[in-house]
């Protein structure tokens, strides 16, 4: 009878390789966001909206902060060949004017998922 241990080792290595490959785009995006430059901030009521250019061509990052504590509440990166701008409408802040299908804005206050994603690198 064959020892099942070598098969488990191969499967484990394959799973680790799959996780590494799957996480590469996220790691690239996180590294790209860390190089944000030429930032511009707008304060509206309890929030601060910030747009910054990213090192890649036409890349922009939008960050939403709590005006009192300075806590990062939401973060999005997107592509915009135009000058980044924000539009504060009621309970939303629109950051990407080229977005389709209800994307390109953050609801105010941000959802728990927005807050969770903002805590990730």
Secondary structure, 3 states (H helix, E strand, C coil): CCCCHHHHHHHHHHHHHHHHHHHHHHHHHHHHHHCCEEEEEEEECCEEEEEEECCCCCEEEEEEEECCCCCEEEEEEEECCCCCCCEEECCEEECCCCCCCCCCEEECCCCHHHHHHHHCC
